Amino acid sequence: MADALKIVFQIIHKTPFWVWVVLVILIKRGTALTVESPVSLKRACIMPAIFIVWGLNTIIYQFGNPNVLLNFYVVSLIPGFFLSYLLYPDLKLKCNT
């Protein structure tokens, strides 16, 4: 137990000050984002698009038989879409016109 506390104190003591500042900023920003607010359609689609492209890239270039995996991927997208719709039925999107 004493060794674990010694390690924790070393981590706290040797971490640069700017890291703690960034941590506080990220915690404040994260707690501010817990309040529901309207989101633009563009911002709501950025992360899913990145992960879809990343997943497709991995399937195509790193697996031996991409056809079977692509079929499974497409079939898995459908329940994933409906699950996200059930999790966020009241999602408010801003329309930038």
QUIURVEN-V451143 format. One record per backbone hydrogen bond with DSSP energy under -0.5 kcal/mol. CO is the residue of the C=O (numbers start at 1). NH is the residue of the N-H. If there is no record, write none. Layout:
BEGIN
co=CO nh=NH
co=CO nh=NH
END
This chain:
BEGIN
co=1 nh=5
co=2 nh=6
co=3 nh=7
co=4 nh=8
co=5 nh=9
co=6 nh=10
co=7 nh=11
co=8 nh=12
co=9 nh=13
co=10 nh=14
co=11 nh=15
co=16 nh=19
co=16 nh=20
co=17 nh=21
co=18 nh=22
co=19 nh=23
co=20 nh=24
co=21 nh=25
co=22 nh=26
co=23 nh=27
co=24 nh=28
co=25 nh=29
co=26 nh=30
co=27 nh=31
co=28 nh=32
co=29 nh=33
co=31 nh=34
co=32 nh=35
co=39 nh=94
co=40 nh=44
co=41 nh=45
co=42 nh=46
co=43 nh=47
co=45 nh=49
co=46 nh=50
co=47 nh=51
co=48 nh=52
co=49 nh=53
co=50 nh=54
co=51 nh=55
co=52 nh=56
co=53 nh=57
co=54 nh=58
co=55 nh=59
co=56 nh=60
co=57 nh=61
co=58 nh=62
co=59 nh=63
co=65 nh=69
co=66 nh=70
co=67 nh=71
co=68 nh=72
co=69 nh=73
co=70 nh=74
co=71 nh=75
co=72 nh=76
co=73 nh=77
co=74 nh=78
co=75 nh=79
co=76 nh=80
co=77 nh=81
co=78 nh=82
co=79 nh=83
co=80 nh=84
co=81 nh=85
co=82 nh=86
co=83 nh=87
co=84 nh=88
co=86 nh=89
co=88 nh=91
co=91 nh=93
co=92 nh=39
co=94 nh=41
co=94 nh=96
co=95 nh=97
END
